[in-house]
Amino acid sequence: MVRRSRAMWLSRRLWRPRLVFWFGALAVGLVSVAFAELADWAQRAFASMRSNDGTGFLVALLVPPLGFALSSFLALRFFPYSQGSGIPQAIAARHFEADGERGILLSLRVAAGKILLTLLGLLSGASIGREGPTVQVGAAIMLAAGRLGGMAHARGLILAGSAAGIAAAFNTPLAGIVFAIEEMGRAYEARTNGLVLSAVVLAGLASLALTGNYTYFGQSDAVVASASEWMLVIACGVVGGGLGALFSAGALALMRRVRVWSKGRAMRVVGIAGACGLLVALIGLASGGATYGTGYEQARSAIEGSPLPPSYFLAKFAAGLASMVSGIPGGIFAPSLSVGAGIGSTIGLVLGLGSGLAATLGMAGYFAGVVQAPMTAFVIILEMTGNQGNVVPIMLASLIGFGTARLVSGSPLYHSLSRNYVADVLRQTRSEREGPAT
């Protein structure tokens, strides 16, 4: 019996899938850190080009539309299904039973294209983030690791990779787990607990080893301490959630029209992307360059107590909407948090309560309104600001934002978009089975 037990523990069949899974999770963390560094470089490079006295204006005017058009063309031609955030693709992949269908959305080729084209978008001034793309990349890596290790739980691997991607991108392990349960799962299976937890831990360790322990938006000590500040919580939840729902509903409606108008016509898709890039360029010029990129610096300054211009959130809202409708690869997490910080900062100024606390609450309300995932919004913002004294206010702002958003629009953004990918993959696989018409 002892020999049999020892042989079982030394069995290659037992350890191979585990080792491959662990290496996959570590790879998600390493790739996420490298992606973050490259994304920061791309934003700095665009800012440097804009700051040139001789050519800065032309760069700011021409690079975004040309970059958007190029990104759209490359996505269509070489990296299909890499467009947009990446979270809808990961959600859609969990609906398929066949590995071939999942692989269409979550291949390593698509993951590589996702990284390259998101960087191109940031190098072109797009109002996008890298966090959503990291979810698709993480899911693709874990799915590939599962195939290599002979693991059968594909849906669990997609969840684990998605959670690990969020955790490593923001250094928010709890948010990664909650995101997997609330946004990715919606029908979470208890047997995937171990996969998700171990992937988040290993990806987080890889990230910590390279970047250290940090809070994404620095440290905030502002807390709700008066009746007027509780009114601020309600105002940020209602206004933020309402505007978040308008962003989500507006994006879905515009993308639906683009999808119908450009169906089967690749150059129309590229042309629309270029037009959206021109709009982003004009908004960026009008805002003095504040709306380009992720909006991280603006959000952090607001949380640290420096008020943002009252018009900032409107300009960033428009730039983010244009970037999303363009269809180029890139996420909405960081830009949404920046818009929310601007909303909160403006509400705080109107109520005479300052920007630090208001920016944090605005982020919670708006982000919950956009993604309609209040637990994810609450946990991710709490971890990113490190403000343990604001647990209840942030939670309340997220819940109010979610409730307000549901009244305005009952269609969750990511799940609505995922249905398009499910339909596209089914259409593609059916066409491949039927073959060319004779």
VEXDREN-2710 file (C-alpha; in Angstrom, 1 decimal):
% VEXDREN-2710
k/r/px/py/pz
1/MET/0.0/0.0/0.0
2/VAL/2.8/2.4/0.9
3/ARG/4.6/1.6/-2.4
4/ARG/1.4/2.1/-4.4
5/SER/0.8/5.5/-2.6
6/ARG/4.4/6.5/-3.3
7/ALA/4.2/5.5/-6.9
8/MET/1.0/7.5/-7.3
9/TRP/2.6/10.6/-5.9
10/LEU/5.6/10.2/-8.2
11/SER/3.4/9.5/-11.2
12/ARG/4.0/11.7/-14.2
13/ARG/0.3/11.6/-15.0
14/LEU/-0.4/13.2/-11.6
15/TRP/2.3/15.9/-11.7
16/ARG/2.5/16.9/-15.4
17/PRO/-0.9/18.7/-15.6
18/ARG/-0.2/20.5/-12.3
19/LEU/3.3/21.6/-13.3
20/VAL/2.1/22.8/-16.7
21/PHE/-0.8/24.7/-15.0
22/TRP/1.6/26.3/-12.5
23/PHE/4.0/27.4/-15.2
24/GLY/1.0/28.7/-17.2
25/ALA/-0.2/30.8/-14.2
26/LEU/3.4/32.2/-13.7
27/ALA/3.5/33.0/-17.4
28/VAL/0.3/35.0/-17.1
29/GLY/1.9/37.1/-14.4
30/LEU/5.1/37.6/-16.3
31/VAL/3.3/38.5/-19.5
32/SER/1.0/40.9/-17.6
33/VAL/4.0/42.8/-16.1
34/ALA/5.8/43.0/-19.5
35/PHE/2.5/44.2/-21.1
36/ALA/2.1/46.9/-18.5
37/GLU/5.7/48.1/-19.0
38/LEU/5.3/48.2/-22.8
39/ALA/1.9/50.0/-22.4
40/ASP/3.5/52.7/-20.3
41/TRP/6.3/53.1/-22.9
42/ALA/3.8/53.4/-25.7
43/GLN/2.0/56.2/-23.9
44/ARG/5.2/58.0/-23.1
45/ALA/6.3/57.7/-26.8
46/PHE/3.1/59.3/-28.0
47/ALA/3.4/62.1/-25.4
48/SER/7.0/62.7/-26.5
49/MET/6.0/62.9/-30.2
50/ARG/3.2/65.4/-29.3
51/SER/5.5/67.6/-27.3
52/ASN/7.8/68.3/-30.2
53/ASP/7.6/72.0/-31.0
54/GLY/7.9/71.5/-34.7
55/THR/5.7/68.5/-35.5
56/GLY/3.6/68.1/-32.3
57/PHE/0.4/69.5/-33.7
58/LEU/0.5/67.3/-36.9
59/VAL/1.4/64.2/-34.8
60/ALA/-1.6/64.8/-32.5
61/LEU/-3.9/65.4/-35.5
62/LEU/-2.7/62.7/-37.9
63/VAL/-1.3/59.8/-35.8
64/PRO/-4.6/58.8/-34.1
65/PRO/-6.7/58.3/-37.3
66/LEU/-3.8/56.6/-39.1
67/GLY/-3.0/54.4/-36.1
68/PHE/-6.6/53.5/-35.6
69/ALA/-7.1/52.6/-39.3
70/LEU/-3.9/50.5/-39.3
71/SER/-4.8/48.7/-36.0
72/SER/-8.3/47.9/-37.5
73/PHE/-6.8/46.6/-40.7
74/LEU/-4.2/44.4/-38.9
75/ALA/-6.9/43.0/-36.6
76/LEU/-9.1/42.1/-39.5
77/ARG/-6.4/40.7/-41.7
78/PHE/-4.0/38.9/-39.3
79/PHE/-5.6/38.7/-35.9
80/PRO/-9.4/38.2/-36.2
81/TYR/-11.3/38.2/-32.9
82/SER/-8.6/40.4/-31.2
83/GLN/-10.8/43.5/-31.5
84/GLY/-12.2/45.4/-28.5
85/SER/-11.7/44.7/-24.8
86/GLY/-11.1/40.9/-24.8
87/ILE/-13.4/40.2/-21.9
88/PRO/-16.4/39.4/-24.2
89/GLN/-14.2/36.9/-26.1
90/ALA/-13.3/35.2/-22.9
91/ILE/-16.9/35.1/-21.8
92/ALA/-18.0/33.8/-25.2
93/ALA/-15.4/31.0/-25.2
94/ARG/-16.9/29.5/-22.1
95/HIS/-20.1/28.8/-24.0
96/PHE/-18.4/26.4/-26.4
97/GLU/-17.9/22.7/-25.8
98/ALA/-15.5/22.1/-28.7
99/ASP/-11.8/23.0/-28.2
100/GLY/-11.6/24.2/-31.8
101/GLU/-14.3/26.8/-31.3
102/ARG/-12.8/28.0/-28.0
103/GLY/-9.4/28.3/-29.8
104/ILE/-10.8/30.6/-32.4
105/LEU/-11.3/33.3/-29.7
106/LEU/-8.5/32.3/-27.3
107/SER/-5.5/31.2/-29.3
108/LEU/-1.9/32.3/-28.6
109/ARG/-1.9/34.0/-32.0
110/VAL/-4.9/36.1/-31.0
111/ALA/-3.2/36.8/-27.7
112/ALA/0.0/38.0/-29.3
113/GLY/-2.1/40.2/-31.7
114/LYS/-4.0/41.6/-28.8
115/ILE/-0.9/42.8/-27.1
116/LEU/0.7/44.2/-30.2
117/LEU/-2.4/46.1/-31.4
118/THR/-3.3/47.4/-27.9
119/LEU/0.2/48.9/-27.8
120/LEU/-0.3/50.3/-31.3
121/GLY/-3.5/51.9/-30.0
122/LEU/-1.8/53.5/-27.0
123/LEU/1.0/54.6/-29.3
124/SER/-1.7/56.3/-31.4
125/GLY/-3.3/58.2/-28.5
126/ALA/-6.4/55.9/-28.1
127/SER/-8.4/56.2/-24.9
128/ILE/-8.0/52.5/-24.0
129/GLY/-6.5/50.3/-21.3
130/ARG/-4.6/47.1/-21.1
131/GLU/-6.6/45.4/-18.4
132/GLY/-9.4/43.9/-20.5
133/PRO/-6.8/42.7/-23.1
134/THR/-4.9/41.1/-20.3
135/VAL/-8.0/39.0/-19.5
136/GLN/-8.1/37.6/-23.0
137/VAL/-4.3/37.0/-23.0
138/GLY/-4.4/35.3/-19.6
139/ALA/-7.3/33.1/-20.7
140/ALA/-5.5/32.1/-23.9
141/ILE/-2.3/31.2/-22.0
142/MET/-4.1/29.1/-19.5
143/LEU/-6.1/27.3/-22.2
144/ALA/-2.9/26.5/-24.0
145/ALA/-1.3/25.3/-20.8
146/GLY/-4.3/23.1/-20.2
147/ARG/-4.0/21.5/-23.6
148/LEU/-0.3/20.9/-23.1
149/GLY/-0.9/19.3/-19.7
150/GLY/-3.9/17.3/-20.7
151/MET/-6.3/19.1/-18.4
152/ALA/-10.0/18.7/-19.1
153/HIS/-11.6/21.7/-17.3
154/ALA/-11.5/24.2/-20.1
155/ARG/-14.1/26.5/-18.6
156/GLY/-12.3/26.5/-15.3
157/LEU/-9.0/27.3/-17.1
158/ILE/-10.6/30.3/-18.9
159/LEU/-11.9/31.5/-15.5
160/ALA/-8.5/31.0/-13.9
161/GLY/-6.6/32.8/-16.7
162/SER/-9.1/35.7/-16.7
163/ALA/-8.8/36.1/-12.9
164/ALA/-5.0/35.9/-13.0
165/GLY/-4.9/38.5/-15.7
166/ILE/-6.9/41.0/-13.7
167/ALA/-5.0/40.3/-10.5
168/ALA/-1.6/40.7/-12.2
169/ALA/-2.7/43.8/-14.2
170/PHE/-3.9/45.8/-11.2
171/ASN/-2.1/44.0/-8.4
172/THR/-5.5/43.2/-7.0
173/PRO/-5.8/39.5/-6.2
174/LEU/-9.2/39.7/-4.5
175/ALA/-10.6/41.7/-7.4
176/GLY/-9.4/39.0/-9.8
177/ILE/-11.3/36.3/-7.9
178/VAL/-14.4/38.4/-7.6
179/PHE/-14.3/39.3/-11.3
180/ALA/-14.1/35.6/-12.2
181/ILE/-17.2/34.9/-10.0
182/GLU/-19.3/37.9/-10.9
183/GLU/-18.5/39.0/-14.4
184/MET/-16.9/35.9/-16.1
185/GLY/-18.8/33.1/-14.4
186/ARG/-22.4/34.2/-13.7
187/ALA/-22.9/30.4/-13.2
188/TYR/-19.8/29.8/-11.1
189/GLU/-18.8/26.1/-10.5
190/ALA/-17.4/25.3/-7.0
191/ARG/-14.9/22.8/-8.5
192/THR/-13.1/25.7/-10.3
193/ASN/-12.3/27.3/-6.9
194/GLY/-8.9/25.7/-6.7
195/LEU/-7.9/26.5/-10.3
196/VAL/-8.9/30.2/-9.9
197/LEU/-7.2/30.7/-6.5
198/SER/-4.0/29.0/-7.4
199/ALA/-3.8/30.9/-10.8
200/VAL/-4.3/34.2/-9.0
201/VAL/-1.7/33.4/-6.3
202/LEU/1.0/32.3/-8.8
203/ALA/0.3/35.1/-11.3
204/GLY/0.4/37.5/-8.3
205/LEU/3.7/36.1/-7.1
206/ALA/5.2/36.6/-10.5
207/SER/4.0/40.2/-10.6
208/LEU/5.2/40.9/-7.0
209/ALA/8.6/39.5/-7.8
210/LEU/9.0/42.0/-10.6
211/THR/7.1/45.1/-9.5
212/GLY/6.9/44.8/-5.7
213/ASN/3.7/45.3/-3.6
214/TYR/2.0/48.5/-4.6
215/THR/-1.5/50.1/-4.8
216/TYR/-2.5/51.0/-8.4
217/PHE/-3.7/54.5/-7.6
218/GLY/-1.4/55.1/-4.6
219/GLN/-2.7/55.5/-1.0
220/SER/-5.9/57.4/-0.2
221/ASP/-6.8/58.2/3.5
222/ALA/-10.0/60.2/2.8
223/VAL/-13.0/58.8/4.6
224/VAL/-16.7/59.7/4.9
225/ALA/-17.1/61.5/8.2
226/SER/-20.2/63.8/7.9
227/ALA/-23.7/63.8/6.7
228/SER/-22.8/66.0/3.6
229/GLU/-20.2/63.4/2.7
230/TRP/-22.8/60.6/2.8
231/MET/-24.8/62.8/0.4
232/LEU/-21.7/62.7/-1.8
233/VAL/-21.8/58.9/-1.7
234/ILE/-25.4/59.0/-3.0
235/ALA/-24.7/61.7/-5.6
236/CYS/-21.6/59.8/-7.0
237/GLY/-23.6/56.6/-7.1
238/VAL/-26.6/58.0/-9.0
239/VAL/-24.7/60.3/-11.4
240/GLY/-21.9/57.9/-12.0
241/GLY/-24.2/54.9/-12.4
242/GLY/-26.4/56.8/-14.8
243/LEU/-23.6/58.1/-17.0
244/GLY/-22.0/54.6/-16.9
245/ALA/-25.2/53.1/-18.2
246/LEU/-25.4/55.7/-20.9
247/PHE/-21.8/54.9/-22.0
248/SER/-22.7/51.2/-22.1
249/ALA/-26.0/51.6/-23.9
250/GLY/-24.5/54.2/-26.3
251/ALA/-21.5/51.9/-27.2
252/LEU/-23.8/48.9/-27.8
253/ALA/-26.2/51.0/-30.0
254/LEU/-23.4/52.5/-32.1
255/MET/-21.5/49.3/-32.5
256/ARG/-24.7/47.6/-33.6
257/ARG/-25.1/50.2/-36.3
258/VAL/-21.5/49.9/-37.4
259/ARG/-21.8/46.1/-37.5
260/VAL/-24.9/46.3/-39.7
261/TRP/-23.6/49.0/-42.0
262/SER/-20.1/47.5/-42.5
263/LYS/-21.1/43.8/-42.7
264/GLY/-18.8/42.0/-45.1
265/ARG/-17.0/45.2/-46.1
266/ALA/-13.6/45.3/-44.4
267/MET/-12.6/48.8/-45.8
268/ARG/-15.7/50.3/-44.2
269/VAL/-14.6/48.9/-40.9
270/VAL/-11.2/50.4/-41.4
271/GLY/-12.7/53.7/-42.5
272/ILE/-14.9/53.9/-39.4
273/ALA/-11.9/53.2/-37.2
274/GLY/-10.0/56.0/-38.9
275/ALA/-12.9/58.4/-38.4
276/CYS/-13.1/57.5/-34.7
277/GLY/-9.3/58.1/-34.5
278/LEU/-9.8/61.6/-35.9
279/LEU/-12.5/62.3/-33.3
280/VAL/-10.1/61.1/-30.6
281/ALA/-7.4/63.4/-32.0
282/LEU/-9.7/66.5/-32.0
283/ILE/-10.9/65.8/-28.5
284/GLY/-7.3/65.4/-27.3
285/LEU/-6.3/68.7/-28.9
286/ALA/-9.3/70.4/-27.3
287/SER/-8.4/69.0/-23.9
288/GLY/-4.7/69.9/-24.1
289/GLY/-3.8/66.2/-24.4
290/ALA/-5.6/65.1/-21.2
291/THR/-7.8/62.5/-22.8
292/TYR/-5.2/60.5/-24.6
293/GLY/-4.2/57.1/-23.2
294/THR/-5.5/55.3/-20.1
295/GLY/-6.2/58.4/-18.0
296/TYR/-4.2/56.9/-15.1
297/GLU/-2.3/60.1/-14.2
298/GLN/-5.5/62.2/-14.1
299/ALA/-7.3/59.7/-12.0
300/ARG/-4.4/59.4/-9.5
301/SER/-4.0/63.1/-9.2
302/ALA/-7.8/63.5/-8.4
303/ILE/-7.6/60.8/-5.8
304/GLU/-4.6/62.5/-4.2
305/GLY/-6.6/65.7/-3.9
306/SER/-5.9/67.7/-7.1
307/PRO/-9.3/68.6/-8.7
308/LEU/-9.7/67.8/-12.4
309/PRO/-11.2/70.4/-14.8
310/PRO/-15.0/70.1/-14.7
311/SER/-15.1/69.3/-18.4
312/TYR/-12.6/66.5/-18.2
313/PHE/-15.0/63.7/-17.6
314/LEU/-17.1/64.7/-20.6
315/ALA/-14.1/64.8/-22.9
316/LYS/-12.7/61.5/-21.6
317/PHE/-16.2/60.0/-21.9
318/ALA/-16.4/61.0/-25.5
319/ALA/-12.8/59.8/-26.3
320/GLY/-13.4/56.5/-24.6
321/LEU/-16.7/56.0/-26.5
322/ALA/-15.0/56.8/-29.8
323/SER/-12.1/54.4/-29.1
324/MET/-14.5/51.6/-28.2
325/VAL/-16.8/52.1/-31.2
326/SER/-13.7/52.1/-33.5
327/GLY/-13.3/48.4/-32.7
328/ILE/-9.6/48.5/-32.3
329/PRO/-8.1/46.2/-29.6
330/GLY/-8.1/47.9/-26.2
331/GLY/-9.9/47.8/-22.9
332/ILE/-12.2/50.2/-21.0
333/PHE/-11.2/49.5/-17.4
334/ALA/-8.6/52.3/-16.9
335/PRO/-10.4/54.9/-19.0
336/SER/-13.7/54.2/-17.2
337/LEU/-12.0/54.6/-13.8
338/SER/-10.5/57.9/-15.1
339/VAL/-14.0/59.1/-16.2
340/GLY/-15.4/58.1/-12.9
341/ALA/-12.7/60.1/-11.1
342/GLY/-13.5/63.1/-13.2
343/ILE/-17.2/62.8/-12.4
344/GLY/-16.5/62.5/-8.7
345/SER/-14.1/65.4/-8.7
346/THR/-16.7/67.6/-10.4
347/ILE/-19.4/66.6/-8.0
348/GLY/-17.0/67.2/-5.1
349/LEU/-16.3/70.7/-6.3
350/VAL/-20.0/71.5/-6.8
351/LEU/-20.8/70.3/-3.3
352/GLY/-17.7/72.0/-1.8
353/LEU/-16.2/68.8/-0.5
354/GLY/-12.9/68.5/-2.4
355/SER/-11.8/65.9/-4.9
356/GLY/-10.0/63.1/-3.1
357/LEU/-12.9/61.2/-1.5
358/ALA/-15.3/62.3/-4.3
359/ALA/-13.0/60.9/-7.1
360/THR/-12.9/57.5/-5.4
361/LEU/-16.6/57.4/-5.0
362/GLY/-17.2/58.6/-8.5
363/MET/-15.0/55.7/-9.8
364/ALA/-17.1/53.2/-7.9
365/GLY/-20.4/54.6/-9.2
366/TYR/-19.4/55.0/-12.8
367/PHE/-17.5/51.7/-13.1
368/ALA/-20.3/49.8/-11.6
369/GLY/-22.7/51.5/-14.1
370/VAL/-20.5/50.6/-17.1
371/VAL/-19.9/46.9/-16.4
372/GLN/-22.9/46.3/-14.1
373/ALA/-20.8/44.3/-11.7
374/PRO/-21.0/46.1/-8.3
375/MET/-18.9/43.6/-6.4
376/THR/-16.0/43.8/-8.8
377/ALA/-16.2/47.6/-8.8
378/PHE/-16.2/47.8/-5.1
379/VAL/-13.3/45.3/-4.5
380/ILE/-11.1/46.5/-7.3
381/ILE/-11.4/50.2/-6.3
382/LEU/-10.8/49.3/-2.6
383/GLU/-7.7/47.4/-3.5
384/MET/-6.4/50.0/-5.9
385/THR/-6.7/52.9/-3.4
386/GLY/-5.7/50.9/-0.3
387/ASN/-8.4/52.8/1.7
388/GLN/-9.7/50.3/4.2
389/GLY/-11.6/53.0/6.1
390/ASN/-13.9/53.6/3.1
391/VAL/-15.3/50.0/2.8
392/VAL/-19.0/50.8/3.3
393/PRO/-19.1/54.1/1.3
394/ILE/-17.4/52.5/-1.7
395/MET/-19.7/49.5/-1.5
396/LEU/-22.7/51.8/-1.2
397/ALA/-21.6/53.9/-4.2
398/SER/-21.1/50.8/-6.3
399/LEU/-24.5/49.4/-5.3
400/ILE/-26.3/52.7/-6.1
401/GLY/-24.4/53.0/-9.4
402/PHE/-25.4/49.4/-10.3
403/GLY/-29.0/50.1/-9.4
404/THR/-29.2/53.3/-11.3
405/ALA/-27.6/51.7/-14.3
406/ARG/-30.1/48.9/-14.3
407/LEU/-32.9/51.5/-14.5
408/VAL/-31.3/53.2/-17.4
409/SER/-30.1/50.1/-19.3
410/GLY/-30.7/46.4/-18.5
411/SER/-28.0/45.1/-20.9
412/PRO/-24.7/44.3/-19.3
413/LEU/-22.0/45.5/-21.7
414/TYR/-19.6/42.5/-21.8
415/HIS/-22.2/39.8/-22.0
416/SER/-24.1/41.7/-24.7
417/LEU/-20.9/41.9/-26.8
418/SER/-20.1/38.2/-26.0
419/ARG/-23.2/37.1/-27.8
420/ASN/-21.9/38.6/-31.1
421/TYR/-18.7/36.6/-30.8
422/VAL/-20.7/33.4/-30.1
423/ALA/-22.8/34.0/-33.2
424/ASP/-19.7/34.8/-35.3
425/VAL/-17.8/31.7/-34.2
426/LEU/-20.9/29.5/-34.9
427/ARG/-21.3/31.1/-38.3
428/GLN/-17.6/30.5/-39.1
429/THR/-17.5/26.9/-38.0
430/ARG/-20.8/26.2/-39.9
431/SER/-19.3/27.7/-43.0
432/GLU/-16.1/25.7/-42.7
433/ARG/-18.1/22.4/-42.3
434/GLU/-20.2/23.1/-45.3
435/GLY/-17.2/24.1/-47.4
436/PRO/-17.4/26.3/-50.6
437/ALA/-20.5/26.2/-52.6
438/THR/-20.4/24.0/-55.7
END
